[in-house]
Amino acid sequence: MNPDTATAQHPRERRRHVRHAYEGELHYRLTSLNRATAIDLSHQGASFCSDEPLESGQEIELFLINSSVKIMGEVRQRQPLADGRYRIGVEFDRAEQELIEVVIAAWNSQRP
């Protein structure tokens, strides 16, 4: 798959919004600030790789675009990866919708 294009949706995909490749560093905070590797971003959520096994239901702050944008959300899923890390899925708070649109537009404009 070409990371420069929006992620194609699987026929059984339940998401209503297209995921956009969002590879790079992000930060998140539960009680302290942590670094993670971003995977993708949509209007409803994001996924990233973390060394920490975050729990479903935890409130989380994500910091995107060089930590200049803070988005609130909730951990929805955790998937163990072969390298010992975890793929974390976060659903954004509905109140963050307008901010998410700005983030996606800014991210897409920075890509070649």
CYANA upper distance limits for C-alpha pairs under 8 A (distance plus 0.5 A):
  1 MET  CA      7 THR  CA      8.45
  3 PRO  CA      7 THR  CA      8.18
  3 PRO  CA     21 ALA  CA      6.25
  4 ASP  CA     21 ALA  CA      7.42
  4 ASP  CA    111 ARG  CA      7.85
  4 ASP  CA    112 PRO  CA      8.37
  5 THR  CA     20 HIS  CA      7.70
  5 THR  CA     21 ALA  CA      7.52
  6 ALA  CA     18 VAL  CA      7.39
  6 ALA  CA     19 ARG  CA      6.65
  6 ALA  CA     20 HIS  CA      5.07
  6 ALA  CA     21 ALA  CA      6.59
  7 THR  CA     18 VAL  CA      7.20
  7 THR  CA     19 ARG  CA      5.88
  7 THR  CA     20 HIS  CA      6.17
  7 THR  CA     21 ALA  CA      6.90
  8 ALA  CA     18 VAL  CA      7.82
  8 ALA  CA     19 ARG  CA      8.20
  9 GLN  CA     13 GLU  CA      6.66
  9 GLN  CA     18 VAL  CA      7.36
  9 GLN  CA     19 ARG  CA      8.47
 17 HIS  CA     42 SER  CA      6.64
 17 HIS  CA     43 HIS  CA      6.72
 17 HIS  CA     44 GLN  CA      7.61
 18 VAL  CA     42 SER  CA      6.49
 18 VAL  CA     43 HIS  CA      8.33
 19 ARG  CA     40 ASP  CA      6.56
 19 ARG  CA     41 LEU  CA      5.89
 19 ARG  CA     42 SER  CA      5.05
 19 ARG  CA     43 HIS  CA      8.42
 20 HIS  CA     40 ASP  CA      5.92
 20 HIS  CA     41 LEU  CA      5.69
 20 HIS  CA     42 SER  CA      6.51
 20 HIS  CA    104 ILE  CA      8.39
 21 ALA  CA     39 ILE  CA      6.73
 21 ALA  CA     40 ASP  CA      4.99
 21 ALA  CA     41 LEU  CA      7.02
 22 TYR  CA     38 ALA  CA      6.40
 22 TYR  CA     39 ILE  CA      5.79
 22 TYR  CA     40 ASP  CA      4.91
 22 TYR  CA     41 LEU  CA      6.44
 22 TYR  CA    107 TRP  CA      8.28
 23 GLU  CA     37 THR  CA      7.47
 23 GLU  CA     38 ALA  CA      5.52
 23 GLU  CA     39 ILE  CA      5.49
 23 GLU  CA     40 ASP  CA      7.14
 24 GLY  CA     37 THR  CA      6.12
 24 GLY  CA     38 ALA  CA      5.76
 24 GLY  CA     39 ILE  CA      7.92
 25 GLU  CA     35 ARG  CA      7.56
 25 GLU  CA     36 ALA  CA      6.44
 25 GLU  CA     37 THR  CA      5.28
 25 GLU  CA     38 ALA  CA      6.20
 26 LEU  CA     35 ARG  CA      6.58
 26 LEU  CA     36 ALA  CA      5.98
 26 LEU  CA     37 THR  CA      6.54
 26 LEU  CA     38 ALA  CA      6.41
 26 LEU  CA     62 LEU  CA      7.72
 26 LEU  CA     63 PHE  CA      6.44
 26 LEU  CA     64 LEU  CA      6.01
 26 LEU  CA     65 ILE  CA      8.10
 26 LEU  CA     66 ASN  CA      7.88
 26 LEU  CA     67 SER  CA      7.54
 27 HIS  CA     33 LEU  CA      7.13
 27 HIS  CA     34 ASN  CA      5.97
 27 HIS  CA     35 ARG  CA      5.05
 27 HIS  CA     36 ALA  CA      6.36
 27 HIS  CA     62 LEU  CA      6.42
 27 HIS  CA     63 PHE  CA      5.57
 27 HIS  CA     64 LEU  CA      7.50
 27 HIS  CA     67 SER  CA      7.36
 28 TYR  CA     33 LEU  CA      6.22
 28 TYR  CA     34 ASN  CA      5.79
 28 TYR  CA     35 ARG  CA      7.01
 28 TYR  CA     36 ALA  CA      7.90
 28 TYR  CA     60 ILE  CA      7.31
 28 TYR  CA     61 GLU  CA      5.92
 28 TYR  CA     62 LEU  CA      4.95
 28 TYR  CA     63 PHE  CA      6.42
 29 ARG  CA     33 LEU  CA      5.02
 29 ARG  CA     34 ASN  CA      6.55
 29 ARG  CA     60 ILE  CA      6.44
 29 ARG  CA     61 GLU  CA      5.69
 29 ARG  CA     62 LEU  CA      7.21
 30 LEU  CA     58 GLN  CA      8.34
 30 LEU  CA     59 GLU  CA      7.49
 30 LEU  CA     60 ILE  CA      5.89
 30 LEU  CA     61 GLU  CA      7.32
 35 ARG  CA     50 SER  CA      8.15
 36 ALA  CA     48 PHE  CA      7.01
 36 ALA  CA     49 CYS  CA      6.27
 36 ALA  CA     50 SER  CA      5.65
 36 ALA  CA     51 ASP  CA      8.11
 37 THR  CA     48 PHE  CA      5.94
 37 THR  CA     49 CYS  CA      5.64
 37 THR  CA     50 SER  CA      7.38
 38 ALA  CA     46 ALA  CA      8.42
 38 ALA  CA     47 SER  CA      6.89
 38 ALA  CA     48 PHE  CA      4.73
 38 ALA  CA     49 CYS  CA      6.94
 39 ILE  CA     46 ALA  CA      8.00
 39 ILE  CA     47 SER  CA      6.00
 39 ILE  CA     48 PHE  CA      5.43
 39 ILE  CA     49 CYS  CA      7.68
 40 ASP  CA     46 ALA  CA      6.05
 40 ASP  CA     47 SER  CA      5.99
 40 ASP  CA     48 PHE  CA      7.58
 41 LEU  CA     45 GLY  CA      6.48
 41 LEU  CA     46 ALA  CA      4.78
 41 LEU  CA     47 SER  CA      7.17
 41 LEU  CA    104 ILE  CA      8.11
 42 SER  CA     46 ALA  CA      6.61
 42 SER  CA    100 ILE  CA      8.44
 42 SER  CA    104 ILE  CA      8.12
 43 HIS  CA     97 GLN  CA      7.30
 43 HIS  CA    100 ILE  CA      6.36
 43 HIS  CA    101 GLU  CA      7.15
 43 HIS  CA    104 ILE  CA      8.38
 44 GLN  CA     91 GLU  CA      6.27
 44 GLN  CA     92 PHE  CA      5.99
 44 GLN  CA     94 ARG  CA      8.40
 44 GLN  CA     97 GLN  CA      8.19
 45 GLY  CA     73 GLY  CA      8.29
 45 GLY  CA     89 GLY  CA      7.79
 45 GLY  CA     90 VAL  CA      5.80
 45 GLY  CA     91 GLU  CA      4.75
 45 GLY  CA     92 PHE  CA      5.47
 46 ALA  CA     89 GLY  CA      6.46
 46 ALA  CA     90 VAL  CA      5.84
 46 ALA  CA     91 GLU  CA      7.27
 46 ALA  CA     92 PHE  CA      8.28
 47 SER  CA     87 ARG  CA      7.19
 47 SER  CA     88 ILE  CA      5.88
 47 SER  CA     89 GLY  CA      4.96
 47 SER  CA     90 VAL  CA      6.61
 48 PHE  CA     87 ARG  CA      6.12
 48 PHE  CA     88 ILE  CA      5.89
 48 PHE  CA     89 GLY  CA      7.39
 49 CYS  CA     85 ARG  CA      6.95
 49 CYS  CA     86 TYR  CA      5.93
 49 CYS  CA     87 ARG  CA      5.05
 49 CYS  CA     88 ILE  CA      6.62
 50 SER  CA     85 ARG  CA      6.13
 50 SER  CA     86 TYR  CA      5.73
 50 SER  CA     87 ARG  CA      6.94
 50 SER  CA     88 ILE  CA      7.41
 51 ASP  CA     84 GLY  CA      7.91
 51 ASP  CA     85 ARG  CA      5.21
 51 ASP  CA     86 TYR  CA      6.73
 52 GLU  CA     85 ARG  CA      7.62
 52 GLU  CA     86 TYR  CA      7.42
 53 PRO  CA     78 ARG  CA      7.55
 53 PRO  CA     85 ARG  CA      8.28
 53 PRO  CA     86 TYR  CA      6.67
 54 LEU  CA     58 GLN  CA      7.91
 54 LEU  CA     75 VAL  CA      7.78
 54 LEU  CA     78 ARG  CA      7.31
 54 LEU  CA     88 ILE  CA      7.74
 55 GLU  CA     75 VAL  CA      7.16
 55 GLU  CA     77 GLN  CA      8.06
 55 GLU  CA     78 ARG  CA      7.57
 56 SER  CA     74 GLU  CA      8.06
 56 SER  CA     75 VAL  CA      5.40
 56 SER  CA     76 ARG  CA      5.39
 56 SER  CA     77 GLN  CA      6.09
 56 SER  CA     78 ARG  CA      7.57
 57 GLY  CA     74 GLU  CA      6.30
 57 GLY  CA     75 VAL  CA      5.81
 57 GLY  CA     76 ARG  CA      6.65
 58 GLN  CA     74 GLU  CA      6.07
 58 GLN  CA     75 VAL  CA      5.85
 59 GLU  CA     72 MET  CA      7.98
 59 GLU  CA     73 GLY  CA      6.44
 59 GLU  CA     74 GLU  CA      5.05
 59 GLU  CA     75 VAL  CA      7.02
 60 ILE  CA     72 MET  CA      6.46
 60 ILE  CA     73 GLY  CA      5.85
 60 ILE  CA     74 GLU  CA      6.12
 60 ILE  CA     75 VAL  CA      7.36
 61 GLU  CA     70 LYS  CA      6.92
 61 GLU  CA     71 ILE  CA      6.19
 61 GLU  CA     72 MET  CA      5.19
 61 GLU  CA     73 GLY  CA      6.83
 62 LEU  CA     69 VAL  CA      8.48
 62 LEU  CA     70 LYS  CA      6.07
 62 LEU  CA     71 ILE  CA      5.66
 62 LEU  CA     72 MET  CA      6.86
 62 LEU  CA     73 GLY  CA      8.08
 63 PHE  CA     67 SER  CA      5.07
 63 PHE  CA     68 SER  CA      7.19
 63 PHE  CA     69 VAL  CA      5.91
 63 PHE  CA     70 LYS  CA      5.07
 63 PHE  CA     71 ILE  CA      6.95
 64 LEU  CA     68 SER  CA      6.78
 64 LEU  CA     69 VAL  CA      5.70
 64 LEU  CA     70 LYS  CA      7.06
 64 LEU  CA     71 ILE  CA      8.38
 64 LEU  CA    103 VAL  CA      8.50
 65 ILE  CA     69 VAL  CA      6.80
 65 ILE  CA    103 VAL  CA      8.24
 65 ILE  CA    107 TRP  CA      8.12
 69 VAL  CA    103 VAL  CA      8.37
 71 ILE  CA     92 PHE  CA      7.66
 71 ILE  CA     96 GLU  CA      7.14
 71 ILE  CA     99 LEU  CA      8.35
 71 ILE  CA    100 ILE  CA      8.41
 72 MET  CA     92 PHE  CA      6.48
 72 MET  CA     93 ASP  CA      6.39
 72 MET  CA     96 GLU  CA      7.65
 73 GLY  CA     90 VAL  CA      6.64
 73 GLY  CA     91 GLU  CA      5.89
 73 GLY  CA     92 PHE  CA      4.54
 73 GLY  CA     93 ASP  CA      5.50
 74 GLU  CA     90 VAL  CA      5.91
 74 GLU  CA     91 GLU  CA      5.87
 74 GLU  CA     92 PHE  CA      6.96
 74 GLU  CA     93 ASP  CA      7.88
 75 VAL  CA     88 ILE  CA      7.54
 75 VAL  CA     89 GLY  CA      6.44
 75 VAL  CA     90 VAL  CA      4.94
 75 VAL  CA     91 GLU  CA      6.96
 76 ARG  CA     88 ILE  CA      8.17
 76 ARG  CA     89 GLY  CA      6.00
 76 ARG  CA     90 VAL  CA      5.88
 76 ARG  CA     91 GLU  CA      6.86
 77 GLN  CA     88 ILE  CA      6.28
 77 GLN  CA     89 GLY  CA      5.44
 77 GLN  CA     90 VAL  CA      7.62
 78 ARG  CA     86 TYR  CA      6.75
 78 ARG  CA     87 ARG  CA      6.18
 78 ARG  CA     88 ILE  CA      5.21
 78 ARG  CA     89 GLY  CA      6.90
 79 GLN  CA     86 TYR  CA      5.92
 79 GLN  CA     87 ARG  CA      5.51
 79 GLN  CA     88 ILE  CA      7.06
 80 PRO  CA     84 GLY  CA      7.29
 80 PRO  CA     85 ARG  CA      6.74
 80 PRO  CA     86 TYR  CA      5.04
 80 PRO  CA     87 ARG  CA      6.88
 81 LEU  CA     85 ARG  CA      5.90
 81 LEU  CA     86 TYR  CA      5.89
 81 LEU  CA     87 ARG  CA      7.20
 92 PHE  CA     96 GLU  CA      7.22
 92 PHE  CA     97 GLN  CA      8.45
 93 ASP  CA     97 GLN  CA      8.08
 96 GLU  CA    100 ILE  CA      6.69
 97 GLN  CA    101 GLU  CA      7.02
 98 GLU  CA    102 VAL  CA      7.08
 99 LEU  CA    103 VAL  CA      6.76
100 ILE  CA    104 ILE  CA      6.65
101 GLU  CA    105 ALA  CA      6.65
102 VAL  CA    106 ALA  CA      6.55
103 VAL  CA    107 TRP  CA      6.51
104 ILE  CA    108 ASN  CA      6.55
105 ALA  CA    109 SER  CA      6.66
106 ALA  CA    110 GLN  CA      6.92
107 TRP  CA    111 ARG  CA      7.19
